[in-house]
């Protein structure tokens, strides 16, 4: 084990240059004594001799190509062109180079080159790499998942421990690697094993492993951290702490209703049930009695509904009920198809004894509704239906034949999987549901929208005569139907668009802007300390806070802009970027308007917002609005962390009514 990496030792040529430089330094003084001015030449900055000195450079400083001469140990080969990671006694860093010198993990190398800003963190652009020997790798520092956030451990040799959730062979920079997903305490990390000869990847799944390698960050084009992975040179960097069972199906089956209950270990579990629905290559739905579950699986093996299946996977939180991730399954019996339960829409989500009840999530159900909207989104047919006062969605794959034509106003009887959605931005309570329709055979038209018959034709002639008298009544009916449709895309509290309305309208506006090569601004806005307002001042005051923010957004943005409350205390706005100053002007206007609203509102401390603003230009034309919103959300989250860090730095002011 090498405890310290030797410092760079200047060569004889370097010493000669230094001696000449010191001699030349005498001449300006000599000429000054005789009255002859000598211009002073700019001095070359001293070479950087440690990794730590390079890593603290700002991107602007690193771009100045500061000279670098250092010695370190090669800890991993990244595979990107000729780059590798090197670490000395101070830190680790990525080295890009122009030569093709062969270096291996564990080589002691002398690197000569210049600093570079890199795409995320500072790097070295090497002009010369010399292998001075071979030694042991530096010790890996044990870290937790939270230590990696923000890229703090980028390029450092680290050690983590977790459970392997998936293993697959893929390509990285034209090289075969074994890609593992390891669940740590707090998050998931990708492990890229470069030399995996002799490893049974399947037996690693569900094993508890200790992994040593070099931390690598994933980032966007704005140098912002996204996720973390680890380069592991060979199998010596992985120790199996607790091996997985040789036969994952040998364990006793866990009842579907007991998944993710208190005290369960973080390993995969076995379940059993009857197949109700399958999306090949994505998911398999199982039901046992009145319990159902979604098993996420990449298998394309087709399973007929009604087959009894055993599945093994890792429990994870779904939209409302748990799911099994990275699942595998096998058929163990033949049974009758599960009989759907006939339900009313009002009974899917209802309140009882002060708690919301959701009795049918994940189960095969049958219910009817009137079609109020018929859309195509992401290769799926989406129907928006109403039954009484309840509005819900039904989705099915667009695979020919599509089945009978469905017109607005038709009354349908649907059979499918009930899937409940939650408001993930607030308390996770169930808010809506949809029906996953398996095929066109599960759609029965009870009543067609069209009523044109010969008898009705006679009535039409009569109605044409009375058209002027009935026009006002007809307009009232049209307005009522328009209001009904608006309910499906409008937030009932603020009157802004809801999440569904935002996605429908923003997607159209974004696609139109992308075709015109116009730029858009996407605002993702979160109300600071909103949960504290609800908990301290009550939900009524929380609703008033949301109404205040909504009013400020209406005042600051145009009617043509898409302004929405997408859930809880989070809002989204999409506007055209009319000029380079659009973003600055809108942010200032919103801050001023909110400040004026705070003075009228009389609650301390004043409302404030954390806001992420994403500029959507033609380079992002392949991204959908959901992907863009996720990026804006990440920007907002970074601002949120800064705000929270600011609150912790001072005495926190309690909430109180003025």
ZAMARGU-4260 file (C-alpha; in steps of 0.2 Angstrom, whole numbers, plus 5000, padded with zeros to 4 digits):
<rodrens>
0) 5000/5000/5000 | 5007/5017/4995 | 5003/5029/5009 | 5009/5045/4999 | 5013/5049/4981
5) 5030/5056/4978 | 5031/5075/4973 | 5036/5080/4956 | 5056/5082/4955 | 5063/5095/4943
10) 5074/5088/4929 | 5092/5095/4926 | 5084/5105/4911 | 5071/5113/4923 | 5085/5118/4934
15) 5095/5125/4920 | 5080/5135/4915 | 5078/5141/4932 | 5096/5147/4934 | 5095/5156/4917
20) 5079/5165/4923 | 5087/5171/4939 | 5102/5177/4929 | 5091/5187/4917 | 5082/5195/4932
25) 5098/5205/4935 | 5097/5214/4919 | 5082/5225/4922 | 5090/5231/4938 | 5107/5235/4929
30) 5099/5245/4915 | 5089/5255/4928 | 5105/5260/4936 | 5112/5267/4920 | 5096/5275/4915
35) 5090/5264/4901 | 5073/5257/4903 | 5070/5238/4900 | 5052/5232/4898 | 5047/5218/4911
40) 5041/5202/4902 | 5025/5194/4909 | 5029/5179/4921 | 5022/5162/4917 | 5012/5155/4932
45) 5020/5142/4942 | 5016/5124/4937 | 5002/5115/4947 | 5010/5100/4956 | 4995/5092/4965
50) 4977/5087/4960 | 4970/5096/4975 | 4977/5113/4968 | 4968/5109/4951 | 4952/5104/4958
55) 4949/5121/4967 | 4951/5131/4951 | 4935/5139/4944 | 4930/5135/4926 | 4937/5152/4921
60) 4954/5149/4929 | 4955/5131/4923 | 4952/5137/4905 | 4968/5147/4906 | 4978/5131/4903
65) 4989/5133/4918 | 5004/5122/4917 | 5003/5105/4926 | 5017/5093/4932 | 5012/5080/4944
70) 5014/5062/4949 | 5000/5050/4953 | 4992/5032/4952 | 4980/5027/4938 | 4964/5022/4947
75) 4953/5018/4932 | 4952/5019/4913 | 4936/5028/4908 | 4936/5022/4890 | 4932/5040/4883
80) 4946/5041/4870 | 4962/5040/4879 | 4956/5047/4896 | 4959/5039/4913 | 4958/5044/4932
85) 4973/5048/4942 | 4975/5051/4961 | 4989/5058/4971 | 4990/5061/4990 | 4977/5076/4989
90) 4963/5070/4977 | 4958/5062/4961 | 4955/5069/4944 | 4951/5064/4926 | 4965/5065/4913
95) 4962/5068/4894 | 4977/5066/4883 | 4983/5067/4865 | 4995/5053/4865 | 4992/5034/4864
100) 5004/5028/4878 | 4998/5012/4886 | 4993/5015/4904 | 4985/5002/4916 | 4976/5003/4932
105) 4989/5004/4946 | 5003/5012/4936 | 5013/5026/4944 | 5013/5040/4931 | 5021/5057/4928
110) 5009/5068/4919 | 5014/5084/4910 | 5001/5095/4903 | 4989/5110/4906 | 4973/5113/4916
115) 4956/5111/4907 | 4938/5117/4913 | 4931/5100/4908 | 4913/5097/4905 | 4908/5096/4923
120) 4924/5097/4935 | 4942/5103/4931 | 4952/5090/4921 | 4970/5089/4915 | 4974/5089/4896
125) 4990/5079/4896 | 5003/5082/4883 | 5015/5069/4890 | 5012/5054/4901 | 5027/5043/4907
130) 5024/5027/4917 | 5037/5027/4931 | 5032/5010/4939 | 5017/5000/4946 | 5010/5000/4964
135) 4995/4997/4974 | 4980/5007/4972 | 4976/5021/4985 | 4964/5016/4999 | 4946/5019/4994
140) 4936/5030/5006 | 4920/5023/5013 | 4905/5035/5009 | 4886/5036/5009 | 4875/5040/4995
145) 4872/5057/5001 | 4890/5061/5000 | 4890/5060/4981 | 4876/5073/4979 | 4882/5088/4969
150) 4897/5079/4962 | 4908/5081/4978 | 4916/5064/4975 | 4918/5065/4956 | 4935/5057/4951
155) 4938/5051/4969 | 4942/5033/4973 | 4927/5027/4985 | 4919/5012/4993 | 4901/5009/4995
160) 4890/4995/5001 | 4873/4990/4995 | 4861/4977/4987 | 4862/4973/4968 | 4846/4976/4960
165) 4850/4973/4941 | 4865/4967/4931 | 4866/4968/4912 | 4880/4968/4899 | 4880/4984/4888
170) 4892/4994/4879 | 4901/5010/4885 | 4913/5019/4873 | 4912/5004/4861 | 4918/4992/4875
175) 4908/4979/4883 | 4904/4982/4902 | 4894/4974/4915 | 4882/4988/4921 | 4875/4985/4939
180) 4862/4995/4948 | 4866/4995/4967 | 4853/5001/4980 | 4862/5011/4993 | 4856/5018/5009
185) 4847/5033/5002 | 4848/5031/4983 | 4853/5020/4968 | 4871/5020/4960 | 4876/5013/4943
190) 4892/5002/4944 | 4902/5000/4928 | 4912/4984/4929 | 4925/4985/4915 | 4933/4968/4916
195) 4920/4956/4921 | 4927/4939/4914 | 4922/4925/4926 | 4908/4934/4934 | 4890/4926/4934
200) 4880/4942/4933 | 4864/4933/4937 | 4870/4927/4954 | 4875/4945/4959 | 4857/4951/4959
205) 4850/4953/4976 | 4868/4950/4984 | 4874/4963/4996 | 4891/4969/4989 | 4905/4981/4994
210) 4911/4990/4979 | 4927/5000/4977 | 4930/5011/4961 | 4931/5029/4955 | 4916/5040/4956
215) 4909/5047/4940 | 4896/5061/4939 | 4882/5062/4926 | 4878/5080/4921 | 4869/5091/4909
220) 4876/5104/4896 | 4875/5117/4909 | 4888/5108/4920 | 4874/5103/4933 | 4874/5087/4942
225) 4861/5074/4938 | 4867/5057/4945 | 4881/5047/4950 | 4890/5031/4944 | 4906/5021/4948
230) 4920/5014/4937 | 4926/4998/4943 | 4941/4991/4934 | 4939/4972/4937 | 4931/4960/4949
235) 4944/4963/4962 | 4934/4979/4966 | 4918/4969/4971 | 4916/4959/4987 | 4901/4949/4990
240) 4896/4952/5008 | 4880/4942/5008 | 4876/4931/4993 | 4859/4930/4985 | 4849/4914/4986
245) 4853/4902/4972 | 4835/4900/4968 | 4825/4916/4971 | 4809/4906/4969 | 4813/4895/4983
250) 4807/4908/4996 | 4790/4908/5003 | 4778/4920/4994 | 4773/4936/5002 | 4755/4941/5001
255) 4752/4955/4989 | 4744/4966/5002 | 4759/4964/5014 | 4772/4971/5002 | 4782/4986/5009
260) 4774/4984/5026 | 4784/4990/5041 | 4800/4980/5045 | 4803/4972/5028 | 4821/4970/5022
265) 4828/4979/5007 | 4830/4963/4997 | 4818/4956/4983 | 4803/4946/4988 | 4792/4933/4979
270) 4774/4935/4976 | 4761/4924/4967 | 4745/4928/4958 | 4734/4927/4942 | 4739/4937/4927
275) 4726/4951/4923 | 4736/4962/4911 | 4753/4963/4902 | 4763/4976/4893 | 4777/4965/4885
280) 4794/4971/4889 | 4788/4983/4903 | 4776/4976/4916 | 4765/4961/4921 | 4749/4964/4932
285) 4745/4951/4945 | 4730/4949/4956 | 4726/4938/4971 | 4709/4940/4979 | 4706/4958/4982
290) 4725/4963/4980 | 4734/4967/4964 | 4752/4972/4960 | 4762/4979/4945 | 4778/4969/4942
295) 4790/4979/4931 | 4800/4967/4920 | 4809/4968/4903 | 4804/4950/4898 | 4794/4949/4882
300) 4787/4932/4886 | 4768/4933/4883 | 4757/4926/4897 | 4739/4923/4894 | 4727/4931/4907
305) 4722/4919/4920 | 4738/4910/4922 | 4745/4908/4939 | 4762/4916/4940 | 4776/4917/4953
310) 4786/4933/4952 | 4802/4939/4961 | 4807/4958/4962 | 4812/4972/4973 | 4798/4981/4982
315) 4797/5000/4978 | 4785/5014/4980 | 4773/5016/4965 | 4761/5030/4961 | 4750/5024/4976
320) 4753/5006/4979 | 4770/4997/4979 | 4777/4989/4963 | 4791/4976/4961 | 4805/4982/4951
325) 4818/4972/4940 | 4806/4957/4941 | 4807/4940/4934 | 4792/4928/4933 | 4787/4910/4929
330) 4771/4902/4925 | 4766/4889/4939 | 4748/4885/4935 | 4733/4887/4924 | 4717/4895/4931
335) 4702/4904/4925 | 4703/4923/4920 | 4700/4935/4935 | 4682/4941/4935 | 4682/4960/4935
340) 4673/4969/4949 | 4658/4980/4944 | 4661/4997/4952 | 4655/5015/4952 | 4668/5029/4949
345) 4663/5037/4966 | 4668/5021/4975 | 4686/5021/4968 | 4692/5035/4980 | 4681/5040/4994
350) 4682/5046/5012 | 4677/5036/5027 | 4680/5040/5046 | 4691/5055/5041 | 4703/5044/5029
355) 4703/5042/5011 | 4698/5024/5005 | 4706/5016/4989 | 4699/4998/4988 | 4702/4994/4970
360) 4720/5000/4966 | 4728/4987/4955 | 4713/4976/4953 | 4703/4971/4937 | 4687/4982/4937
365) 4672/4986/4926 | 4663/5003/4926 | 4654/5014/4913 | 4656/5032/4909 | 4652/5045/4896
370) 4666/5051/4884 | 4670/5069/4885 | 4687/5069/4877 | 4696/5057/4865 | 4715/5060/4863
375) 4731/5052/4857 | 4746/5054/4868 | 4763/5045/4866 | 4756/5031/4856 | 4741/5028/4867
380) 4723/5032/4865 | 4717/5042/4880 | 4699/5044/4884 | 4692/5056/4897 | 4676/5050/4904
385) 4663/5056/4916 | 4651/5046/4928 | 4640/5057/4938 | 4652/5070/4946 | 4668/5059/4944
390) 4680/5062/4929 | 4693/5049/4925 | 4704/5043/4911 | 4705/5026/4901 | 4721/5022/4891
395) 4725/5008/4879 | 4738/5004/4866 | 4736/5010/4848 | 4738/4993/4840 | 4728/4988/4825
400) 4714/4985/4825 | 4709/4999/4836 | 4691/4992/4838 | 4675/5002/4837 | 4675/5021/4833
405) 4672/5031/4849 | 4664/5047/4848 | 4662/5061/4861 | 4646/5058/4870 | 4646/5039/4869
410) 4642/5029/4885 | 4655/5015/4887 | 4657/5000/4898 | 4676/4998/4901 | 4685/4983/4908
415) 4703/4986/4914 | 4716/4988/4928 | 4712/5002/4941 | 4727/5013/4943 | 4726/5026/4957
420) 4737/5042/4955 | 4743/5053/4969 | 4748/5071/4972 | 4766/5067/4974 | 4770/5086/4977
425) 4760/5087/4993 | 4756/5073/5005 | 4755/5058/4993 | 4736/5057/4995 | 4726/5049/4980
430) 4719/5062/4969 | 4713/5053/4953 | 4712/5036/4944 | 4713/5029/4927 | 4708/5012/4919
435) 4721/5002/4909 | 4711/4994/4895 | 4719/4978/4889 | 4712/4978/4871 | 4697/4984/4861
440) 4687/4969/4867 | 4686/4977/4884 | 4677/4992/4877 | 4658/4990/4875 | 4648/5004/4868
445) 4631/5005/4878 | 4625/5020/4869 | 4631/5029/4853 | 4633/5048/4853 | 4624/5049/4836
450) 4605/5049/4836 | 4602/5051/4818 | 4587/5040/4812 | 4573/5043/4799 | 4561/5048/4814
455) 4574/5060/4821 | 4576/5067/4803 | 4558/5073/4804 | 4561/5081/4820 | 4576/5090/4813
460) 4565/5098/4800 | 4553/5104/4814 | 4568/5110/4824 | 4575/5120/4810 | 4558/5130/4810
465) 4561/5133/4829 | 4579/5137/4828 | 4578/5155/4832 | 4567/5152/4847 | 4579/5138/4854
470) 4595/5147/4850 | 4597/5154/4867 | 4594/5138/4875 | 4606/5129/4864 | 4620/5141/4868
475) 4617/5139/4887 | 4619/5120/4884 | 4635/5123/4874 | 4642/5134/4888 | 4638/5121/4901
480) 4647/5107/4891 | 4662/5119/4889 | 4662/5121/4908 | 4662/5103/4910 | 4676/5100/4899
485) 4686/5114/4907 | 4684/5105/4924 | 4695/5091/4917 | 4709/5104/4914 | 4707/5117/4928
490) 4713/5117/4946 | 4697/5119/4956 | 4706/5130/4970 | 4716/5143/4960 | 4706/5142/4943
495) 4723/5140/4934 | 4726/5125/4922 | 4729/5108/4932 | 4743/5096/4928 | 4733/5087/4914
500) 4728/5104/4906 | 4746/5110/4907 | 4753/5094/4898 | 4740/5095/4885 | 4743/5113/4880
505) 4761/5115/4884 | 4765/5100/4873 | 4756/5108/4858 | 4764/5125/4861 | 4782/5117/4862
510) 4780/5106/4847 | 4774/5122/4837 | 4788/5132/4844 | 4801/5118/4839 | 4794/5118/4821
515) 4797/5137/4820 | 4814/5135/4829 | 4807/5148/4842 | 4813/5147/4860 | 4802/5145/4875
520) 4805/5148/4894 | 4798/5135/4906 | 4796/5141/4924 | 4795/5128/4938 | 4789/5137/4954
525) 4788/5130/4972 | 4781/5140/4987 | 4794/5140/5001 | 4789/5134/5018 | 4771/5129/5012
530) 4770/5114/5023 | 4774/5124/5038 | 4760/5136/5033 | 4748/5122/5033 | 4754/5114/5049
535) 4756/5131/5059 | 4742/5142/5052 | 4730/5129/5045 | 4725/5123/5028 | 4713/5138/5026
540) 4728/5150/5027 | 4738/5137/5015 | 4724/5139/5002 | 4725/5158/5004 | 4744/5157/5001
545) 4741/5147/4985 | 4727/5159/4979 | 4740/5174/4982 | 4753/5165/4972 | 4740/5161/4958
550) 4734/5179/4958 | 4753/5185/4956 | 4756/5174/4942 | 4740/5180/4933 | 4745/5198/4935
555) 4763/5195/4929 | 4760/5183/4914 | 4749/5186/4898 | 4733/5177/4895 | 4741/5168/4881
560) 4754/5161/4892 | 4751/5143/4900 | 4750/5145/4919 | 4746/5130/4929 | 4746/5123/4946
565) 4753/5106/4943 | 4751/5099/4961 | 4752/5104/4979 | 4762/5120/4981 | 4770/5119/4964
570) 4766/5129/4948 | 4773/5129/4930 | 4772/5142/4917 | 4777/5141/4898 | 4780/5157/4889
575) 4788/5162/4872 | 4805/5170/4874 | 4802/5186/4865 | 4819/5194/4868 | 4835/5191/4878
580) 4827/5201/4892 | 4811/5191/4894 | 4817/5180/4908 | 4824/5195/4918 | 4809/5206/4916
585) 4797/5192/4921 | 4807/5187/4936 | 4808/5205/4942 | 4789/5208/4939 | 4785/5192/4948
590) 4795/5197/4963 | 4788/5215/4964 | 4770/5208/4962 | 4773/5195/4976 | 4780/5208/4987
595) 4765/5220/4985 | 4754/5205/4989 | 4763/5200/5004 | 4760/5218/5011 | 4742/5216/5009
600) 4741/5199/5015 | 4748/5202/5033 | 4756/5185/5037 | 4774/5184/5042 | 4786/5179/5036
605) 4781/5184/5019 | 4778/5171/5005 | 4793/5168/4994 | 4796/5156/4979 | 4810/5144/4973
610) 4810/5145/4955 | 4819/5135/4941 | 4819/5143/4924 | 4823/5132/4909 | 4827/5139/4891
615) 4820/5127/4879 | 4828/5130/4862 | 4829/5120/4845 | 4843/5109/4852 | 4829/5101/4864
620) 4817/5098/4850 | 4817/5079/4853 | 4812/5081/4871 | 4794/5080/4876 | 4786/5092/4889
625) 4788/5080/4903 | 4807/5079/4900 | 4808/5098/4900 | 4798/5099/4916 | 4809/5087/4924
630) 4825/5097/4920 | 4816/5113/4926 | 4811/5104/4942 | 4830/5100/4945 | 4834/5118/4943
635) 4821/5123/4955 | 4827/5110/4968 | 4844/5117/4967 | 4837/5134/4971 | 4826/5126/4985
640) 4842/5119/4993 | 4850/5136/4993 | 4835/5144/5001 | 4834/5131/5014 | 4853/5133/5018
645) 4850/5151/5020 | 4836/5148/5033 | 4847/5137/5043 | 4861/5150/5043 | 4850/5162/5052
650) 4837/5162/5066 | 4821/5155/5058 | 4807/5167/5059 | 4791/5158/5065 | 4775/5160/5055
655) 4761/5171/5063 | 4746/5180/5058 | 4749/5199/5059
</rodrens>
